[in-house]
């Protein structure tokens, strides 16, 4: 499964302005409302509920907020970048800059885990992270993700 099977160009935010965790979640969820038919509030609620269990800020400037929702039938994926960085309660205590938000149908545990693992594997590559940080536009970010996504 490739990320771009679920990540639309419109769901890429090159410059998240929010300085709060909830603001980042709201921005990412906002990109998924049209494709999911769900409200921003419903999508944010799912992501916030998961954050209450423990931060999805995995360190190294990365967070992968995720959750499950009964009322969708396909995987939803968004990407955002904050050049300034956000206090996302990351495990290493450092600011978070790169965000992949994932919402899957409630019964799709296998798909959920596979896509989380795929995102984690891609983001372990320091040069990939650096290219994401210096890219100028949404199109540039999409092309960078596309180039790495096709290698698996």
LUMBA-556734 format. One record per residue: residue number from 1; residue in one letter; x, y, z of N, C-alpha, C in turn. Coordinates in pm, whole numbers, plus 32768, in hexadecimal, padded with zeros to 4 digits. Layout:
REM residues N
+-----+------+--------+---------+------+---------+----------+-------+--------+---------+------+
! seq ! type ! n.east ! n.north ! n.up ! ca.east ! ca.north ! ca.up ! c.east ! c.north ! c.up !
+-----+------+--------+---------+------+---------+----------+-------+--------+---------+------+
! NUM !    a !      X !       Y !    Z !       X !        Y !     Z !      X !       Y !    Z !
...
+-----+------+--------+---------+------+---------+----------+-------+--------+---------+------+
//
This chain:
REM residues 152
+-----+------+--------+---------+------+---------+----------+-------+--------+---------+------+
! seq ! type ! n.east ! n.north ! n.up ! ca.east ! ca.north ! ca.up ! c.east ! c.north ! c.up !
+-----+------+--------+---------+------+---------+----------+-------+--------+---------+------+
!   1 !    x !   8054 !    7F89 ! 8000 !    8000 !     8000 !  8000 !   8058 !    807C ! 8000 !
!   2 !    x !   803E !    80D3 ! 7FA1 !    8089 !     8150 !  7F97 !   803F !    81C0 ! 7FDF !
!   3 !    x !   808B !    8221 ! 8011 !    804D !     8294 !  8054 !   7FF6 !    82E3 ! 7FF2 !
!   4 !    x !   8026 !    82F2 ! 7F77 !    7FDD !     8344 !  7F18 !   7F5C !    8302 ! 7EE7 !
!   5 !    x !   7F46 !    8285 ! 7F0D !    7EC4 !     8247 !  7EF3 !   7E58 !    828C ! 7F46 !
!   6 !    x !   7E80 !    82CC ! 7FB3 !    7E21 !     830D !  800E !   7E3E !    83A2 ! 8025 !
!   7 !    x !   7EB4 !    83D0 ! 8003 !    7EDA !     845B !  801C !   7EC3 !    84B0 ! 7FA0 !
!   8 !    x !   7E5B !    8501 ! 7FA2 !    7E40 !     855C !  7F34 !   7E95 !    85D9 ! 7F43 !
!   9 !    x !   7EB7 !    8617 ! 7ED4 !    7F08 !     8691 !  7ED7 !   7EC4 !    86FD ! 7F2B !
!  10 !    x !   7E3F !    8703 ! 7F27 !    7DF5 !     8766 !  7F76 !   7DFE !    874D ! 800C !
!  11 !    x !   7E2C !    86D9 ! 8033 !    7E39 !     86B7 !  80C1 !   7EC7 !    86CC ! 80F4 !
!  12 !    x !   7F15 !    871B ! 80AA !    7F9D !     873E !  80D2 !   7F9F !    87D1 ! 80F7 !
!  13 !    x !   7FCB !    87ED ! 8170 !    7FD5 !     8877 !  81A1 !   8068 !    889D ! 81AE !
!  14 !    x !   809B !    88F2 ! 8155 !    8129 !     8913 !  8159 !   8151 !    8970 ! 81CC !
!  15 !    x !   80F1 !    89B9 ! 8203 !    8112 !     8A19 !  826D !   80A4 !    8A1F ! 82D6 !
!  16 !    x !   80AB !    89C8 ! 8338 !    804C !     89CD !  83A7 !   8077 !    8A3F ! 8403 !
!  17 !    x !   801D !    8A9D ! 841B !    803D !     8B12 !  846D !   8025 !    8AFB ! 8502 !
!  18 !    x !   7FCF !    8A9F ! 8524 !    7FA9 !     8A8D !  85B0 !   8021 !    8A69 ! 8606 !
!  19 !    x !   8020 !    8A99 ! 8680 !    8089 !     8A78 !  86DF !   8057 !    8A18 ! 874A !
!  20 !    x !   7FDB !    89E3 ! 873A !    7FA5 !     8986 !  879D !   7F88 !    88FF ! 875D !
!  21 !    x !   7F8C !    8899 ! 87B0 !    7F6E !     8812 !  8781 !   7EE2 !    880C ! 8744 !
!  22 !    x !   7E7E !    8841 ! 878C !    7DF6 !     883B !  8757 !   7DE8 !    888A ! 86D6 !
!  23 !    x !   7E2D !    88FA ! 86CA !    7E29 !     8947 !  864E !   7E60 !    88F9 ! 85D8 !
!  24 !    x !   7ECB !    88AF ! 85EF !    7F04 !     8859 !  8585 !   7EA0 !    87EE ! 855E !
!  25 !    x !   7E62 !    87AE ! 85C3 !    7E00 !     8745 !  85A6 !   7D89 !    877D ! 8558 !
!  26 !    x !   7D5E !    87F5 ! 857D !    7CEF !     8835 !  8535 !   7D14 !    8852 ! 84A4 !
!  27 !    x !   7D8D !    8883 ! 848E !    7DBA !     88A1 !  8406 !   7DC0 !    8822 ! 83B1 !
!  28 !    x !   7DFC !    87B9 ! 83E7 !    7E06 !     873C !  839E !   7D7D !    8700 ! 8382 !
!  29 !    x !   7D27 !    86FF ! 83E6 !    7CA0 !     86C8 !  83D5 !   7C52 !    8718 ! 836D !
!  30 !    x !   7C68 !    879B ! 8369 !    7C21 !     87EE !  8309 !   7C3B !    87C7 ! 827A !
!  31 !    x !   7CB1 !    878F ! 825E !    7CD0 !     8766 !  81D5 !   7C87 !    86E6 ! 81AE !
!  32 !    x !   7C50 !    86A0 ! 8211 !    7C12 !     861D !  81F7 !   7B7A !    8620 ! 81F6 !
!  33 !    x !   7B3F !    8693 ! 8212 !    7AAD !     8697 !  821E !   7A67 !    8679 ! 819A !
!  34 !    x !   7A95 !    86B6 ! 812F !    7A50 !     86A2 !  80AE !   7A5A !    8612 ! 807E !
!  35 !    x !   7ACF !    85D7 ! 8085 !    7AE0 !     854E !  8053 !   7A9D !    84E6 ! 80AB !
!  36 !    x !   7A87 !    8509 ! 812A !    7A4D !     84A7 !  8186 !   79B6 !    84B7 ! 8199 !
!  37 !    x !   7983 !    852F ! 817C !    78F6 !     8549 !  8198 !   78DA !    855B ! 822D !
!  38 !    x !   7941 !    8569 ! 827E !    7935 !     857C !  830D !   7954 !    860D ! 832F !
!  39 !    x !   7929 !    8639 ! 83A2 !    7946 !     86C2 !  83CB !   79D2 !    86CA ! 8406 !
!  40 !    x !   7A08 !    8742 ! 8404 !    7A8C !     8759 !  8441 !   7A87 !    8734 ! 84D4 !
!  41 !    x !   7A1A !    8759 ! 8518 !    7A0D !     873D !  85A6 !   7A13 !    86A7 ! 85C3 !
!  42 !    x !   79CF !    8657 ! 8570 !    79CF !     85C6 !  8584 !   7A5B !    858D ! 8570 !
!  43 !    x !   7AA1 !    85BB ! 850A !    7B28 !     8588 !  84F0 !   7B8A !    85B5 ! 855D !
!  44 !    x !   7B7E !    8632 ! 858A !    7BD4 !     8664 !  85F6 !   7BBB !    8613 ! 8675 !
!  45 !    x !   7B3D !    85F7 ! 8692 !    7B1A !     85AB !  870B !   7B63 !    8525 ! 870E !
!  46 !    x !   7B64 !    84DF ! 869D !    7BA7 !     845C !  8695 !   7C3D !    846B ! 86B2 !
!  47 !    x !   7C7A !    84D1 ! 8678 !    7D0A !     84E5 !  868C !   7D2A !    8510 ! 871B !
!  48 !    x !   7CD7 !    8567 ! 8754 !    7CEC !     8595 !  87DE !   7CDA !    8521 ! 8840 !
!  49 !    x !   7C75 !    84CD ! 8829 !    7C5F !     8459 !  8881 !   7CDA !    8400 ! 8885 !
!  50 !    x !   7D18 !    83EB ! 8812 !    7D91 !     8398 !  880D !   7E05 !    83DD ! 8855 !
!  51 !    x !   7E11 !    8460 ! 8847 !    7E7C !     84AA !  888A !   7E6F !    84A1 ! 8922 !
!  52 !    x !   7DF7 !    8494 ! 8953 !    7DE3 !     8487 !  89E4 !   7E21 !    8408 ! 8A1B !
!  53 !    x !   7E2D !    83A2 ! 89C7 !    7E6C !     8324 !  89F1 !   7F04 !    8331 ! 89FA !
!  54 !    x !   7F39 !    8392 ! 89B5 !    7FC9 !     83A9 !  89B0 !   7FEA !    83F1 ! 892F !
!  55 !    x !   804E !    8445 ! 8935 !    8070 !     8495 !  88C0 !   809E !    843E ! 884C !
!  56 !    x !   8076 !    8467 ! 87D5 !    80A4 !     8425 !  875B !   811F !    846D ! 8723 !
!  57 !    x !   8156 !    84C9 ! 8772 !    81D5 !     8509 !  874F !   8244 !    84A7 ! 876E !
!  58 !    x !   827B !    8469 ! 8705 !    82DA !     83FB !  8719 !   836A !    842A ! 8729 !
!  59 !    x !   837F !    84AD ! 871D !    8406 !     84E2 !  872A !   8445 !    84F9 ! 86A3 !
!  60 !    x !   84B9 !    8537 ! 86A4 !    84FE !     8554 !  8627 !   84B4 !    85B7 ! 85CF !
!  61 !    x !   845C !    8607 ! 860D !    8410 !     866A !  85C1 !   8395 !    8633 ! 857B !
!  62 !    x !   836B !    85BA ! 85A2 !    82FF !     8573 !  855C !   828C !    8551 ! 85B9 !
!  63 !    x !   8212 !    855D ! 8584 !    819A !     852B !  85CA !   8142 !    84E5 ! 8563 !
!  64 !    x !   8103 !    847B ! 8591 !    80A7 !     8431 !  853C !   8022 !    8421 ! 8586 !
!  65 !    x !   7FD6 !    8490 ! 8591 !    7F54 !     8485 !  85D2 !   7EFA !    8427 ! 8582 !
!  66 !    x !   7EB3 !    83D2 ! 85CA !    7E61 !     836E !  8585 !   7DEB !    8345 ! 85DB !
!  67 !    x !   7D8A !    8309 ! 859A !    7D15 !     82D8 !  85E1 !   7CBE !    8287 ! 8584 !
!  68 !    x !   7C53 !    8252 ! 85BD !    7BF5 !     81FF !  8571 !   7B6A !    823A ! 857F !
!  69 !    x !   7B1B !    8228 ! 8514 !    7A96 !     8261 !  8510 !   7A37 !    81FD ! 84CE !
!  70 !    x !   79C6 !    81E2 ! 8511 !    7963 !     8183 !  84DC !   7925 !    81B0 ! 8459 !
!  71 !    x !   7913 !    8233 ! 844B !    78BF !     8266 !  83DE !   790A !    8284 ! 835C !
!  72 !    x !   7982 !    824F ! 834C !    79C8 !     825D !  82CC !   79E3 !    81D4 ! 8292 !
!  73 !    x !   79F8 !    81D0 ! 8210 !    7A10 !     814E !  81D0 !   7A96 !    8147 ! 8188 !
!  74 !    x !   7AE7 !    81B1 ! 8198 !    7B6C !     81B0 !  815B !   7BCE !    81FA ! 81B4 !
!  75 !    x !   7C4B !    81DD ! 81A0 !    7CB7 !     821D !  81EB !   7CC1 !    82B0 ! 81C3 !
!  76 !    x !   7CD2 !    8306 ! 8226 !    7CE3 !     8396 !  8211 !   7D70 !    83BC ! 823D !
!  77 !    x !   7DB7 !    8407 ! 81EA !    7E40 !     842A !  8208 !   7E5A !    84BC ! 81E3 !
!  78 !    x !   7E9C !    8504 ! 823C !    7EC3 !     858F !  8224 !   7F54 !    85A0 ! 8251 !
!  79 !    x !   7F97 !    8602 ! 8214 !    8020 !     8623 !  823B !   8029 !    86B9 ! 8251 !
!  80 !    x !   8072 !    86E0 ! 82B8 !    8088 !     876D !  82CF !   8114 !    8786 ! 8303 !
!  81 !    x !   8140 !    8802 ! 82EC !    81C4 !     8829 !  8319 !   81BA !    88AF ! 8361 !
!  82 !    x !   8200 !    88BA ! 83D1 !    820D !     8937 !  841A !   82A1 !    895B ! 841C !
!  83 !    x !   82C4 !    89C2 ! 83D7 !    8352 !     89EB !  83D5 !   837F !    8A1A ! 845E !
!  84 !    x !   8326 !    8A5E ! 84A8 !    8348 !     8A90 !  852E !   8352 !    8A1F ! 8594 !
!  85 !    x !   8300 !    89BA ! 8583 !    82F9 !     894C !  85E2 !   828C !    8964 ! 8649 !
!  86 !    x !   8258 !    88F7 ! 867D !    81E9 !     88F9 !  86DC !   820B !    889F ! 8752 !
!  87 !    x !   81E9 !    88CB ! 87C9 !    81F6 !     8875 !  883E !   8186 !    880D ! 8837 !
!  88 !    x !   81A8 !    8795 ! 880F !    8146 !     8729 !  87FA !   8156 !    86BD ! 8864 !
!  89 !    x !   8196 !    86DF ! 88D3 !    81B1 !     867E !  893E !   81FD !    8605 ! 890A !
!  90 !    x !   825D !    861E ! 88B1 !    82AB !     85B2 !  8876 !   82FE !    856A ! 88E0 !
!  91 !    x !   831D !    84EE ! 88C3 !    8369 !     849C !  8922 !   83F1 !    84D7 ! 8942 !
!  92 !    x !   842E !    851C ! 88E1 !    84B2 !     8555 !  88FB !   84AB !    85E4 ! 8931 !
!  93 !    x !   8431 !    8618 ! 8943 !    841F !     869D !  897B !   843D !    870F ! 891B !
!  94 !    x !   845C !    86F0 ! 889F !    847F !     8756 !  883C !   8405 !    877C ! 87E8 !
!  95 !    x !   8411 !    87EB ! 87A3 !    83A6 !     8819 !  874B !   838E !    87B6 ! 86D9 !
!  96 !    x !   8311 !    87B4 ! 86AD !    82E9 !     875C !  863F !   82D0 !    87B1 ! 85C3 !
!  97 !    x !   8301 !    8782 ! 8552 !    82F7 !     87CC !  84D5 !   82AA !    8782 ! 8469 !
!  98 !    x !   82AE !    86FE ! 8468 !    8271 !     86AF !  83FE !   8202 !    8658 ! 8439 !
!  99 !    x !   818D !    865E ! 83F8 !    8116 !     861A !  842B !   80D4 !    85C8 ! 83BD !
! 100 !    x !   80C0 !    8549 ! 83D6 !    8068 !     84F7 !  8382 !   7FF1 !    84D2 ! 83D9 !
! 101 !    x !   7F79 !    84FB ! 83B1 !    7EFF !     84D8 !  83FB !   7EB8 !    8469 ! 83B0 !
! 102 !    x !   7E8D !    8405 ! 83FB !    7E51 !     838D !  83C3 !   7DD1 !    836B ! 840E !
! 103 !    x !   7D65 !    8359 ! 83C3 !    7CE8 !     8329 !  83FE !   7CBA !    82B4 ! 83A8 !
! 104 !    x !   7CA2 !    8244 ! 83EA !    7C78 !     81CB !  83A2 !   7BF0 !    819C ! 83D3 !
! 105 !    x !   7BAC !    814C ! 837F !    7B2E !     8110 !  83AC !   7B47 !    80BA ! 8428 !
! 106 !    x !   7AE6 !    80B3 ! 8480 !    7AF9 !     806F !  8500 !   7B27 !    7FDF ! 84F4 !
! 107 !    x !   7AFA !    7F95 ! 8494 !    7B1E !     7F07 !  848A !   7B9B !    7EEA ! 843A !
! 108 !    x !   7BEA !    7F4D ! 841D !    7C5C !     7F38 !  83C2 !   7CE2 !    7F3C ! 840B !
! 109 !    x !   7CF0 !    7EED ! 8472 !    7D69 !     7EEE !  84C3 !   7DE5 !    7ECF ! 8470 !
! 110 !    x !   7DDE !    7E6E ! 8417 !    7E51 !     7E49 !  83C6 !   7E81 !    7EBC ! 836F !
! 111 !    x !   7E25 !    7EFD ! 832B !    7E47 !     7F6E !  82D4 !   7E7F !    7FE0 ! 8328 !
! 112 !    x !   7E41 !    7FF9 ! 8399 !    7E6C !     8064 !  83F4 !   7EFE !    804F ! 841C !
! 113 !    x !   7F1F !    7FD7 ! 8446 !    7FA8 !     7FBA !  8471 !   800B !    7FBE ! 83FE !
! 114 !    x !   7FE2 !    7F8E ! 8389 !    803C !     7F8F !  8315 !   805E !    801C ! 82EA !
! 115 !    x !   7FFC !    8074 ! 82E7 !    8017 !     80FC !  82BA !   8069 !    8148 ! 8323 !
! 116 !    x !   804F !    8130 ! 83A4 !    80A3 !     816C !  840D !   8134 !    813F ! 83FE !
! 117 !    x !   8148 !    80C0 ! 83E6 !    81CF !     808A !  83D5 !   8212 !    80C6 ! 8359 !
! 118 !    x !   81C7 !    80D5 ! 82EF !    81FE !     810D !  8273 !   822A !    819F ! 8288 !
! 119 !    x !   81D6 !    81EC ! 82C9 !    81F7 !     8278 !  82E4 !   8275 !    827E ! 833D !
! 120 !    x !   8278 !    822E ! 83A5 !    82EB !     822C !  8400 !   836B !    8207 ! 83B5 !
! 121 !    x !   8362 !    81A5 ! 835E !    83D8 !     8179 !  8313 !   840A !    81EA ! 82B8 !
! 122 !    x !   83B1 !    822C ! 8272 !    83D9 !     829A !  821A !   841C !    830B ! 8269 !
! 123 !    x !   83E3 !    832B ! 82DD !    8414 !     839D !  832A !   8494 !    837F ! 8378 !
! 124 !    x !   84C2 !    8305 ! 8377 !    8544 !     82E5 !  83B4 !   85B7 !    8314 ! 835D !
! 125 !    x !   8599 !    8330 ! 82DF !    85FD !     835E !  8280 !   8614 !    83F4 ! 8293 !
! 126 !    x !   8688 !    8417 ! 82C8 !    86A7 !     84A3 !  82E5 !   86A3 !    84FC ! 826B !
! 127 !    x !   86CE !    84CA ! 81F9 !    86CE !     851C !  8180 !   863F !    8536 ! 8150 !
! 128 !    x !   85E7 !    84D6 ! 8162 !    8559 !     84E8 !  813F !   851D !    8555 ! 8197 !
! 129 !    x !   8535 !    854E ! 8219 !    8502 !     85B5 !  8275 !   8538 !    863F ! 8250 !
! 130 !    x !   85B8 !    8647 ! 8230 !    85F4 !     86C7 !  820C !   85B5 !    8700 ! 818D !
! 131 !    x !   859F !    86A9 ! 8129 !    8560 !     86D8 !  80AD !   84D2 !    870A ! 80C7 !
! 132 !    x !   848A !    86C8 ! 8121 !    8404 !     86F7 !  8145 !   840B !    8780 ! 8189 !
! 133 !    x !   8471 !    8796 ! 81DA !    847D !     8815 !  8223 !   84A1 !    8889 ! 81C7 !
! 134 !    x !   84ED !    8872 ! 815F !    8519 !     88E1 !  8109 !   84C2 !    88F5 ! 808D !
! 135 !    x !   8467 !    889C ! 8072 !    8410 !     88AA !  7FFC !   83C1 !    892C ! 8006 !
! 136 !    x !   83A7 !    8968 ! 7F93 !    8362 !     89E9 !  7F91 !   82CA !    89DD ! 7F8C !
! 137 !    x !   8297 !    8986 ! 7F3A !    8207 !     8986 !  7F1C !   81C7 !    88FF ! 7F39 !
! 138 !    x !   8144 !    88FF ! 7F35 !    80F5 !     8884 !  7F41 !   811F !    8821 ! 7ED3 !
! 139 !    x !   812F !    8853 ! 7E5A !    8158 !     87FC !  7DEC !   81E1 !    87BE ! 7E06 !
! 140 !    x !   823E !    880E ! 7E3A !    82C3 !     87DA !  7E5B !   82BA !    876C ! 7EC5 !
! 141 !    x !   826A !    8784 ! 7F2C !    8259 !     8720 !  7F96 !   821D !    869F ! 7F5D !
! 142 !    x !   81B9 !    86AE ! 7F09 !    8179 !     8639 !  7ECC !   81DF !    85E9 ! 7E7B !
! 143 !    x !   8231 !    862F ! 7E2C !    8294 !     85EA !  7DD9 !   82FD !    85A3 ! 7E2E !
! 144 !    x !   8325 !    85E0 ! 7E9D !    8386 !     85A0 !  7EF6 !   834B !    8520 ! 7F32 !
! 145 !    x !   82D0 !    8529 ! 7F61 !    828D !     84B2 !  7F98 !   827C !    8449 ! 7F2B !
! 146 !    x !   8256 !    8474 ! 7EB4 !    8243 !     8418 !  7E45 !   82C6 !    83CE ! 7E23 !
! 147 !    x !   8336 !    8416 ! 7E22 !    83B4 !     83D8 !  7DFD !   83DD !    836D ! 7E63 !
! 148 !    x !   83C4 !    8385 ! 7EE2 !    83E7 !     8323 !  7F49 !   8381 !    82B3 ! 7F51 !
! 149 !    x !   8304 !    82D5 ! 7F3D !    8297 !     8273 !  7F47 !   82A0 !    8208 ! 7EDC !
! 150 !    x !   82D5 !    822C ! 7E68 !    82DB !     81CC !  7DFA !   834F !    816B ! 7E09 !
! 151 !    x !   83AA !    8186 ! 7E67 !    841F !     8131 !  7E77 !   8402 !    80B1 ! 7EC7 !
! 152 !    x !   838E !    80AA ! 7F06 !    8370 !     8032 !  7F58 !   8320 !    7FCF ! 7F08 !
+-----+------+--------+---------+------+---------+----------+-------+--------+---------+------+
//
